[in-house]
Amino acid sequence: MDPDTRNRAAIEEHWRASERGDTEAEHAIYAADAILDYPQSAERFRGRAAISAQRGGHPAGRHFTVHRIVGGGDLWVSECVITYDGVPTHSVSVMEFAGGHVVHETQYFADAFGAPGWRAALAEPMPGRNITRA
């Protein structure tokens, strides 16, 4: 299996495992000394064990919807909606691979917002979505 196919398959399994709550499979993608950064909170989690512990200890019920995975070589991006206790949060995950594992991930989070009325004539809904007005 070529590296791009292997990396894509690993990311897809990561998100499937996240959805089913399989913490061990979810974190198998990470190198033992991987780093996870959350820029909005300025937190860095160092090591697969710390990454797994902070996610496994999350008090909210979580649901993962992957919209797109793009990348190649050692750099891959996933666009997702992570729903915490029924509240959706848009997320972009940037994963950097080395030696077949993620060595660095940066995950960005953004809450949904209503579209302003002045753009209504210019916009169309994204596939499978409805525009929410401000």
DSSP file (Angstrom, degrees, kcal/mol; ACC not computed):
  #  RESIDUE AA STRUCTURE BP1 BP2  ACC     N-H-->O    O-->H-N    N-H-->O    O-->H-N    TCO  KAPPA ALPHA  PHI   PSI    X-CA   Y-CA   Z-CA
    1    1 A M              0   0    0      0, 0.0     0, 0.0     0, 0.0     0, 0.0   0.000 360.0 360.0 360.0 131.9    0.0    0.0    0.0
    2    2 A D     >  -     0   0    0      1,-0.1     4,-2.3     4,-0.0     3,-0.2  -0.343 360.0-108.2 -72.7 158.2    1.4    3.4   -0.9
    3    3 A P  H  > S+     0   0    0      0, 0.0     4,-3.0     0, 0.0     5,-0.2   0.851 116.4  52.5 -58.1 -39.5    2.0    6.0    1.8
    4    4 A D  H  > S+     0   0    0      2,-0.2     4,-2.6     1,-0.2     5,-0.2   0.924 111.7  46.0 -64.2 -42.9   -0.9    8.3    0.8
    5    5 A T  H  > S+     0   0    0      2,-0.2     4,-2.3    -3,-0.2    -1,-0.2   0.908 114.8  48.7 -64.2 -41.3   -3.4    5.4    0.8
    6    6 A R  H  X S+     0   0    0     -4,-2.3     4,-2.2     2,-0.2    -2,-0.2   0.923 112.6  47.0 -64.7 -45.5   -2.1    4.2    4.1
    7    7 A N  H  X S+     0   0    0     -4,-3.0     4,-2.3     2,-0.2    -2,-0.2   0.924 112.8  49.0 -64.2 -44.3   -2.3    7.7    5.7
    8    8 A R  H  X S+     0   0    0     -4,-2.6     4,-2.7     1,-0.2    -1,-0.2   0.927 111.7  49.5 -60.4 -44.8   -5.8    8.3    4.4
    9    9 A A  H  X S+     0   0    0     -4,-2.3     4,-2.4     1,-0.2    -1,-0.2   0.891 110.1  51.2 -61.9 -39.5   -6.9    4.9    5.7
   10   10 A A  H  X S+     0   0    0     -4,-2.2     4,-2.1     2,-0.2    -1,-0.2   0.901 111.5  47.3 -64.8 -40.8   -5.4    5.7    9.1
   11   11 A I  H  X S+     0   0    0     -4,-2.3     4,-2.3     2,-0.2    -2,-0.2   0.923 111.2  50.8 -66.8 -43.9   -7.2    9.1    9.3
   12   12 A E  H  X S+     0   0    0     -4,-2.7     4,-2.2     1,-0.2    -2,-0.2   0.917 112.3  46.9 -60.0 -43.0  -10.5    7.5    8.3
   13   13 A E  H  X S+     0   0    0     -4,-2.4     4,-2.9     2,-0.2     5,-0.2   0.878 108.0  57.4 -66.4 -36.9  -10.1    4.8   10.9
   14   14 A H  H  X S+     0   0    0     -4,-2.1     4,-2.2     1,-0.2    -2,-0.2   0.939 110.6  42.4 -56.2 -48.9   -9.2    7.5   13.5
   15   15 A W  H  X S+     0   0    0     -4,-2.3     4,-2.2     2,-0.2    -2,-0.2   0.877 113.9  51.1 -70.5 -36.9  -12.5    9.4   12.9
   16   16 A R  H  X S+     0   0    0     -4,-2.2     4,-2.1    -5,-0.2    -2,-0.2   0.926 112.4  47.3 -63.4 -43.1  -14.5    6.1   12.8
   17   17 A A  H  X>S+     0   0    0     -4,-2.9     5,-2.3     2,-0.2     4,-0.8   0.883 109.7  53.7 -65.4 -38.0  -13.0    5.1   16.1
   18   18 A S  H ><5S+     0   0    0     -4,-2.2     3,-0.7    -5,-0.2    -1,-0.2   0.929 109.3  49.3 -59.3 -45.0  -13.6    8.6   17.6
   19   19 A E  H 3<5S+     0   0    0     -4,-2.2    -2,-0.2     1,-0.2    -1,-0.2   0.885 113.6  44.2 -64.3 -39.9  -17.3    8.3   16.6
   20   20 A R  H 3<5S-     0   0    0     -4,-2.1    -1,-0.2    -5,-0.1    -2,-0.2   0.505 112.8-116.6 -87.2  -1.2  -17.7    4.8   18.2
   21   21 A G  T <<5 +     0   0    0     -4,-0.8     2,-1.3    -3,-0.7    -3,-0.2   0.739  61.0 150.9  77.5  23.2  -15.8    5.8   21.3
   22   22 A D     >< -     0   0    0     -5,-2.3     4,-2.7     1,-0.2    -1,-0.2  -0.699  20.6-178.0 -89.6  87.5  -12.9    3.4   20.8
   23   23 A T  H  > S+     0   0    0     -2,-1.3     4,-1.6     1,-0.2    -1,-0.2   0.855  76.7  52.4 -58.9 -40.5  -10.2    5.3   22.6
   24   24 A E  H  4 S+     0   0    0      1,-0.2     4,-0.5     2,-0.2    -1,-0.2   0.944 115.0  40.3 -64.2 -47.6   -7.4    2.8   21.9
   25   25 A A  H >4 S+     0   0    0      1,-0.2     3,-0.8     2,-0.2     4,-0.4   0.864 111.1  59.4 -68.4 -35.7   -8.1    2.7   18.1
   26   26 A E  H 3< S+     0   0    0     -4,-2.7     3,-0.4     1,-0.2    -1,-0.2   0.861 112.9  37.9 -59.1 -36.8   -8.7    6.5   18.0
   27   27 A H  T >< S+     0   0    0     -4,-1.6     3,-1.3    -5,-0.2    -1,-0.2   0.390  87.4  92.7-101.6   2.9   -5.2    7.1   19.3
   28   28 A A  T <  S+     0   0    0     -3,-0.8    -1,-0.2    -4,-0.5    -2,-0.1   0.726  77.6  68.5 -65.2 -20.7   -3.3    4.4   17.4
   29   29 A I  T 3  S+     0   0    0     -3,-0.4    73,-3.1    -4,-0.4     2,-0.3   0.711  86.1  87.2 -69.8 -21.5   -2.7    7.0   14.7
   30   30 A Y  E <  S-a  102   0A   0     -3,-1.3    73,-0.2    71,-0.2     2,-0.1  -0.579  78.7-122.4 -89.7 141.1   -0.3    9.0   17.0
   31   31 A A  E >   -     0   0A   0     71,-2.9     3,-1.9    -2,-0.3    17,-0.3  -0.396  36.2-107.2 -65.6 155.6    3.4    8.5   17.5
   32   32 A A  E 3  S+     0   0A   0      1,-0.3    16,-1.7    15,-0.1    17,-0.4   0.834 121.8  39.0 -57.0 -33.0    4.3    7.9   21.1
   33   33 A D  E 3  S+     0   0A   0     14,-0.2    -1,-0.3    15,-0.1    14,-0.1   0.054  88.1 146.0-106.8  24.8    5.8   11.4   21.3
   34   34 A A  E <   -     0   0A   0     -3,-1.9    13,-4.0    68,-0.1     2,-0.4  -0.121  39.4-138.9 -59.6 157.6    3.1   13.2   19.2
   35   35 A I  E     -aB 104  46A   0     68,-1.5    70,-2.5    11,-0.2     2,-0.5  -0.974  11.7-165.5-121.2 135.9    2.1   16.7   19.9
   36   36 A L  E     -aB 105  45A   0      9,-2.4     9,-2.8    -2,-0.4     2,-0.4  -0.990   9.5-165.8-120.9 124.1   -1.5   18.1   19.8
   37   37 A D  E     -aB 106  44A   0     68,-2.9    70,-2.6    -2,-0.5     7,-0.2  -0.910  15.6-168.4-113.0 138.3   -2.0   21.8   19.7
   38   38 A Y  E >>> - B   0  43A   0      5,-2.5     5,-1.3    -2,-0.4     4,-1.3  -0.888   9.4-170.1-117.0  93.8   -5.3   23.7   20.3
   39   39 A P  T 345S+     0   0    0      0, 0.0     3,-0.2     0, 0.0    -1,-0.1   0.833  79.2  59.8 -58.1 -36.0   -4.5   27.3   19.2
   40   40 A Q  T 345S+     0   0    0      1,-0.2    68,-0.1     2,-0.1    -2,-0.0   0.865 118.8  28.7 -64.5 -34.1   -7.7   28.9   20.6
   41   41 A S  T <45S-     0   0    0     -3,-0.8    -1,-0.2     2,-0.1     3,-0.1   0.480 103.7-127.0-101.9  -4.0   -6.9   27.8   24.2
   42   42 A A  T  <5 +     0   0    0     -4,-1.3     2,-0.3     1,-0.2    -2,-0.1   0.746  58.5 148.7  63.9  26.2   -3.1   27.8   23.8
   43   43 A E  E   < -B   38   0A   0     -5,-1.3    -5,-2.5     2,-0.0     2,-0.4  -0.712  30.3-167.9 -93.5 141.9   -2.9   24.2   25.1
   44   44 A R  E     -B   37   0A   0     -2,-0.3     2,-0.5    -7,-0.2    -7,-0.2  -0.999   4.7-161.0-125.8 131.5   -0.3   21.7   24.0
   45   45 A F  E     -B   36   0A   0     -9,-2.8    -9,-2.4    -2,-0.4     2,-0.6  -0.965  10.8-156.3-113.0 122.9   -0.6   18.0   24.8
   46   46 A R  E     +B   35   0A   0     -2,-0.5     4,-0.3   -11,-0.2   -11,-0.2  -0.885  53.8  14.5-109.7 118.7    2.6   16.1   24.5
   47   47 A G  S  > S-     0   0    0    -13,-4.0     4,-2.4    -2,-0.6   -14,-0.2   0.191  81.7 -93.4 100.1 143.4    2.6   12.3   23.9
   48   48 A R  H  > S+     0   0    0    -16,-1.7     4,-2.8   -17,-0.3     5,-0.2   0.868 123.3  55.9 -54.8 -40.0    0.0    9.8   22.8
   49   49 A A  H  > S+     0   0    0    -17,-0.4     4,-2.4     1,-0.2    -1,-0.2   0.913 109.6  44.6 -63.4 -42.9   -0.9    9.1   26.5
   50   50 A A  H  > S+     0   0    0     -4,-0.3     4,-2.3    -3,-0.2     5,-0.2   0.896 113.7  50.5 -68.0 -39.8   -1.7   12.7   27.3
   51   51 A I  H  X S+     0   0    0     -4,-2.4     4,-1.8     1,-0.2     5,-0.2   0.941 113.8  45.0 -62.0 -47.1   -3.6   13.2   24.1
   52   52 A S  H  X S+     0   0    0     -4,-2.8     4,-3.1    -5,-0.2     5,-0.2   0.899 112.1  52.1 -64.1 -41.9   -5.7   10.1   24.8
   53   53 A A  H  X S+     0   0    0     -4,-2.4     4,-1.4    -5,-0.2    -1,-0.2   0.900 109.7  47.9 -64.5 -41.4   -6.3   11.0   28.5
   54   54 A Q  H  < S+     0   0    0     -4,-2.3    -1,-0.2     2,-0.2    -2,-0.2   0.877 118.1  41.1 -71.4 -34.1   -7.6   14.5   27.7
   55   55 A R  H >< S+     0   0    0     -4,-1.8     3,-1.5    -5,-0.2    -2,-0.2   0.902 114.0  52.2 -76.0 -41.1   -9.9   13.2   25.0
   56   56 A G  H 3< S+     0   0    0     -4,-3.1    -2,-0.2     1,-0.3    -1,-0.2   0.753 108.2  53.0 -66.7 -23.4  -11.0   10.2   27.0
   57   57 A G  T 3< S+     0   0    0     -4,-1.4    -1,-0.3    -5,-0.2    -2,-0.2   0.370  75.9 130.4 -92.1   5.2  -11.8   12.4   30.0
   58   58 A H    <   -     0   0    0     -3,-1.5     4,-0.1     1,-0.2    -3,-0.1  -0.409  49.7-151.6 -63.1 126.9  -14.1   14.7   28.0
   59   59 A P        +     0   0    0      0, 0.0     2,-0.2     0, 0.0    -1,-0.2   0.687  66.9  84.7 -76.4 -16.8  -17.3   15.1   30.0
   60   60 A A  S    S-     0   0    0      1,-0.1     2,-0.4    24,-0.0    -2,-0.0  -0.498  85.3-110.3 -86.8 153.0  -19.6   15.7   26.9
   61   61 A G        -     0   0    0     -2,-0.2    24,-3.1     2,-0.0     2,-0.4  -0.672  43.3-153.2 -72.8 134.5  -21.2   13.2   24.7
   62   62 A R  E     -C   84   0A   0     -2,-0.4     2,-0.4    22,-0.2    22,-0.2  -0.898  20.6-177.4-121.2 144.5  -19.4   13.5   21.3
   63   63 A H  E     -C   83   0A   0     20,-1.5    20,-3.0    -2,-0.4     2,-0.5  -0.998  14.3-151.4-136.4 136.2  -20.4   12.8   17.7
   64   64 A F  E     -C   82   0A   0     -2,-0.4     2,-0.5    18,-0.2    18,-0.2  -0.932  12.8-178.5-117.1 127.5  -18.1   13.2   14.7
   65   65 A T  E     -C   81   0A   0     16,-2.3    16,-2.4    -2,-0.5     2,-0.6  -0.969  15.3-154.2-122.6 113.8  -19.2   14.1   11.2
   66   66 A V  E     +C   80   0A   0     -2,-0.5    14,-0.3    14,-0.2     3,-0.1  -0.771  16.0 176.8 -90.5 123.5  -16.3   14.2    8.7
   67   67 A H  E     -     0   0A   0     12,-3.0     2,-0.3    -2,-0.6    13,-0.2   0.790  65.0  -5.8 -93.1 -33.6  -17.0   16.4    5.7
   68   68 A R  E     -C   79   0A   0     11,-1.6    11,-3.0     2,-0.0     2,-0.4  -0.965  46.4-162.2-164.6 142.1  -13.7   16.1    3.9
   69   69 A I  E     +C   78   0A   0     -2,-0.3     2,-0.3     9,-0.2     9,-0.2  -0.994  24.6 168.1-126.1 122.9  -10.2   14.7    4.1
   70   70 A V  E     +C   77   0A   0      7,-2.7     7,-3.4    -2,-0.4     2,-0.3  -0.965  19.1  88.5-133.0 151.1   -7.6   16.2    1.8
   71   71 A G  E     -C   76   0A   0     -2,-0.3     2,-0.3     5,-0.2     5,-0.2  -0.954  39.5-141.8 156.9-172.4   -3.8   15.9    1.7
   72   72 A G  E >   +C   75   0A   0      3,-2.1     3,-2.0    -2,-0.3     2,-0.1  -0.923  63.1   3.6-177.0 157.1   -0.8   14.0    0.5
   73   73 A G  T 3  S-     0   0    0     -2,-0.3   -66,-0.1     1,-0.2    24,-0.0  -0.372 127.9 -20.1  59.7-127.9    2.6   12.9    1.7
   74   74 A D  T 3  S+     0   0    0     -2,-0.1    23,-2.9    22,-0.1     2,-0.5   0.396 123.1  76.0 -96.1   2.0    3.1   13.9    5.3
   75   75 A L  E <   +CD  72  96A   0     -3,-2.0    -3,-2.1    21,-0.2     2,-0.3  -0.963  52.9 166.9-124.6 122.6    0.4   16.7    5.5
   76   76 A W  E     -CD  71  95A   0     19,-2.5    19,-3.1    -2,-0.5     2,-0.4  -0.973  16.2-159.0-135.1 145.0   -3.4   15.9    5.8
   77   77 A V  E     -CD  70  94A   0     -7,-3.4    -7,-2.7    -2,-0.3     2,-0.4  -0.988   2.9-165.8-127.9 132.4   -6.4   18.1    6.7
   78   78 A S  E     -CD  69  93A   0     15,-2.4    15,-2.6    -2,-0.4     2,-0.5  -0.969   7.1-156.2-115.9 132.4   -9.8   16.9    7.9
   79   79 A E  E     +CD  68  92A   0    -11,-3.0   -12,-3.0    -2,-0.4   -11,-1.6  -0.948  31.7 159.3-105.6 123.6  -12.8   19.1    8.0
   80   80 A C  E     -CD  66  91A   0     11,-2.9    11,-3.0    -2,-0.5     2,-0.5  -0.881  42.3-133.8-137.8 163.3  -15.3   17.9   10.6
   81   81 A V  E     -CD  65  90A   0    -16,-2.4   -16,-2.3    -2,-0.3     2,-0.6  -0.995  22.9-164.8-117.1 121.9  -18.2   18.9   12.7
   82   82 A I  E     -CD  64  89A   0      7,-3.0     7,-1.9    -2,-0.5     2,-0.6  -0.936   7.0-154.1-106.5 121.5  -17.8   17.7   16.3
   83   83 A T  E     -CD  63  88A   0    -20,-3.0   -20,-1.5    -2,-0.6     2,-0.6  -0.862   6.2-165.4-101.6 119.1  -21.1   17.8   18.2
   84   84 A Y  E >  S-CD  62  87A   0      3,-2.5     3,-2.1    -2,-0.6   -22,-0.2  -0.916  75.5 -25.2-106.0 115.6  -20.6   18.1   22.0
   85   85 A D  T 3  S-     0   0    0    -24,-3.1    -1,-0.2    -2,-0.6   -23,-0.1   0.879 130.1 -46.4  46.9  44.0  -23.8   17.3   24.0
   86   86 A G  T 3  S+     0   0    0    -25,-0.3    -1,-0.3     1,-0.2   -24,-0.1   0.390 115.7 113.4  86.3  -3.1  -25.9   18.2   20.9
   87   87 A V  E <   -D   84   0A   0     -3,-2.1    -3,-2.5     2,-0.0     2,-0.2  -0.903  61.1-137.8-106.7 116.0  -24.1   21.5   20.1
   88   88 A P  E     -D   83   0A   0      0, 0.0    24,-0.6     0, 0.0     2,-0.4  -0.492  19.3-174.6 -77.4 139.9  -22.1   21.4   16.8
   89   89 A T  E     -DE  82 111A   0     -7,-1.9    -7,-3.0    -2,-0.2     2,-0.2  -0.999  22.8-130.0-130.2 128.1  -18.6   22.9   16.5
   90   90 A H  E     -DE  81 110A   0     20,-2.7    20,-2.9    -2,-0.4     2,-0.4  -0.567  30.9-171.4 -77.9 140.7  -16.8   23.1   13.2
   91   91 A S  E     -DE  80 109A   0    -11,-3.0   -11,-2.9    -2,-0.2     2,-0.5  -0.989  20.9-162.8-138.2 142.5  -13.3   21.7   13.4
   92   92 A V  E     -DE  79 108A   0     16,-2.1    16,-2.9    -2,-0.4     2,-0.5  -0.997  13.2-163.8-122.1 125.5  -10.2   21.6   11.1
   93   93 A S  E     -DE  78 107A   0    -15,-2.6   -15,-2.4    -2,-0.5     2,-0.6  -0.947   3.2-164.6-112.8 122.0   -7.6   19.1   12.0
   94   94 A V  E     -DE  77 106A   0     12,-3.0    12,-2.2    -2,-0.5     2,-0.5  -0.932  12.9-170.0-107.6 114.6   -4.1   19.4   10.4
   95   95 A M  E     -DE  76 105A   0    -19,-3.1   -19,-2.5    -2,-0.6     2,-0.5  -0.900  10.3-161.3-112.4 131.6   -2.1   16.2   10.8
   96   96 A E  E     -DE  75 104A   0      8,-2.8     7,-3.1    -2,-0.5     8,-1.4  -0.952  14.7-155.7-111.8 124.8    1.6   15.9   10.1
   97   97 A F  E     + E   0 102A   0    -23,-2.9     2,-0.3    -2,-0.5     5,-0.2  -0.702  19.5 167.7-101.2 149.4    2.9   12.3    9.5
   98   98 A A  E >  S+ E   0 101A   0      3,-2.4     3,-1.5    -2,-0.3    -2,-0.0  -0.903  74.7   1.5-152.8 133.4    6.4   10.8    9.9
   99   99 A G  T 3  S-     0   0    0     -2,-0.3     3,-0.1     1,-0.3    -2,-0.0   0.793 130.5 -57.1  62.1  28.1    7.2    7.2   10.0
  100  100 A G  T 3  S+     0   0    0      1,-0.2     2,-0.3   -69,-0.0    -1,-0.3   0.500 119.9  87.9  84.3   3.5    3.5    6.2    9.4
  101  101 A H  E <  S- E   0  98A   0     -3,-1.5    -3,-2.4    -5,-0.0     2,-0.5  -0.918  84.9 -99.0-131.6 158.3    2.2    8.0   12.5
  102  102 A V  E     +aE  30  97A   0    -73,-3.1   -71,-2.9    -2,-0.3    -5,-0.3  -0.653  36.3 174.3 -74.5 125.7    0.9   11.5   13.3
  103  103 A V  E     +     0   0A   0     -7,-3.1   -68,-1.5    -2,-0.5     2,-0.3   0.620  69.6  19.9-105.5 -20.4    3.7   13.4   15.0
  104  104 A H  E     -aE  35  96A   0     -8,-1.4    -8,-2.8   -70,-0.2     2,-0.4  -0.949  62.1-179.9-152.2 129.7    2.0   16.8   15.2
  105  105 A E  E     -aE  36  95A   0    -70,-2.5   -68,-2.9    -2,-0.3     2,-0.5  -0.996   7.5-167.3-128.1 135.0   -1.7   17.8   15.0
  106  106 A T  E     -aE  37  94A   0    -12,-2.2   -12,-3.0    -2,-0.4     2,-0.5  -0.992  11.1-165.6-117.9 126.6   -3.2   21.2   15.2
  107  107 A Q  E     - E   0  93A   0    -70,-2.6     2,-0.4    -2,-0.5   -14,-0.2  -0.957   1.8-164.4-120.2 124.8   -6.9   21.3   15.7
  108  108 A Y  E     - E   0  92A   0    -16,-2.9   -16,-2.1    -2,-0.5     2,-0.4  -0.847   5.3-160.1-106.6 141.0   -8.9   24.5   15.2
  109  109 A F  E     + E   0  91A   0     -2,-0.4     2,-0.4   -18,-0.2   -18,-0.2  -0.955  10.4 177.5-124.1 140.6  -12.5   24.9   16.5
  110  110 A A  E     - E   0  90A   0    -20,-2.9   -20,-2.7    -2,-0.4     2,-0.2  -0.986  22.2-134.5-144.3 131.7  -15.2   27.4   15.3
  111  111 A D  E     - E   0  89A   0     -2,-0.4   -22,-0.1   -22,-0.2     2,-0.0  -0.520  35.5-100.8 -79.4 152.1  -18.8   27.8   16.5
  112  112 A A        -     0   0    0    -24,-0.6     2,-0.3    -2,-0.2    -1,-0.1  -0.320  40.1-166.2 -66.3 153.8  -21.5   28.3   13.9
  113  113 A F        -     0   0    0     19,-0.1    19,-0.2    -2,-0.0     2,-0.2  -0.986  24.4-101.0-142.4 153.6  -22.8   31.8   13.2
  114  114 A G        -     0   0    0     -2,-0.3    19,-0.3    19,-0.1    20,-0.1  -0.474  37.0-116.2 -75.1 142.1  -25.8   33.2   11.4
  115  115 A A  B     -f  133   0B   0     17,-3.6    19,-2.6    -2,-0.2     2,-0.1  -0.590  32.3-113.8 -77.7 135.6  -25.3   34.6    7.9
  116  116 A P    >   -     0   0    0      0, 0.0     3,-1.5     0, 0.0     4,-0.2  -0.420  18.9-124.6 -70.4 146.1  -26.0   38.4    7.6
  117  117 A G  G >  S+     0   0    0      1,-0.3     3,-1.7     2,-0.2     4,-0.3   0.778 102.8  71.7 -60.1 -30.4  -29.0   39.3    5.5
  118  118 A W  G 3  S+     0   0    0      1,-0.3    -1,-0.3     2,-0.1     3,-0.2   0.707  99.8  47.5 -65.0 -18.1  -27.0   41.6    3.2
  119  119 A R  G X> S+     0   0    0     -3,-1.5     3,-2.0     1,-0.2     4,-1.3   0.437  79.9 104.2 -97.8   0.1  -25.3   38.5    1.6
  120  120 A A  T <4 S+     0   0    0     -3,-1.7     3,-0.4     1,-0.3    -1,-0.2   0.842  79.0  50.3 -54.2 -41.1  -28.5   36.5    1.1
  121  121 A A  T 34 S+     0   0    0     -4,-0.3    -1,-0.3    -3,-0.2    -2,-0.1   0.650 113.3  48.0 -72.6 -13.9  -28.7   37.2   -2.7
  122  122 A L  T <4 S+     0   0    0     -3,-2.0     2,-0.3    -4,-0.0    -1,-0.2   0.670 101.4  73.0 -98.4 -20.4  -25.1   36.1   -3.1
  123  123 A A     <  -     0   0    0     -4,-1.3     8,-0.0    -3,-0.4     0, 0.0  -0.656  51.2-169.1-105.5 151.6  -25.1   32.8   -1.2
  124  124 A E        -     0   0    0     -2,-0.3     2,-0.1     6,-0.0     6,-0.0  -0.931  39.6 -92.8-126.1 155.8  -26.5   29.4   -1.7
  125  125 A P        -     0   0    0      0, 0.0     3,-0.1     0, 0.0     5,-0.1  -0.380  40.1-110.9 -68.9 145.4  -26.6   26.6    0.9
  126  126 A M    >   -     0   0    0      1,-0.2     3,-2.2    -2,-0.1     5,-0.0  -0.392  56.7 -73.2 -64.4 153.0  -23.7   24.2    1.2
  127  127 A P  T 3  S+     0   0    0      0, 0.0    -1,-0.2     0, 0.0     3,-0.1  -0.257 120.1   5.5 -53.7 130.3  -24.8   20.7    0.1
  128  128 A G  T 3  S+     0   0    0      1,-0.2     2,-0.3    -3,-0.1    -2,-0.1   0.588 115.1  98.3  73.9  11.2  -26.9   19.0    2.7
  129  129 A R    <   -     0   0    0     -3,-2.2     2,-0.4     0, 0.0    -1,-0.2  -0.834  61.9-138.3-127.5 163.2  -27.1   22.2    4.8
  130  130 A N        -     0   0    0     -2,-0.3     2,-0.4    -3,-0.1    -6,-0.0  -0.965  28.5-114.6-119.2 140.2  -29.5   25.1    5.4
  131  131 A I        -     0   0    0     -2,-0.4     2,-0.5    -8,-0.0   -17,-0.1  -0.594  25.0-149.4 -74.1 129.8  -28.4   28.7    5.8
  132  132 A T        -     0   0    0     -2,-0.4   -17,-3.6   -19,-0.2     2,-0.2  -0.887  14.6-138.6 -99.4 127.2  -29.0   30.1    9.2
  133  133 A R  B      f  115   0B   0     -2,-0.5   -19,-0.1   -19,-0.3   -16,-0.0  -0.593 360.0 360.0 -88.2 147.7  -29.7   33.8    9.2
  134  134 A A              0   0    0    -19,-2.6    -1,-0.1    -2,-0.2   -20,-0.1   0.457 360.0 360.0 -70.2 360.0  -28.3   36.1   11.9
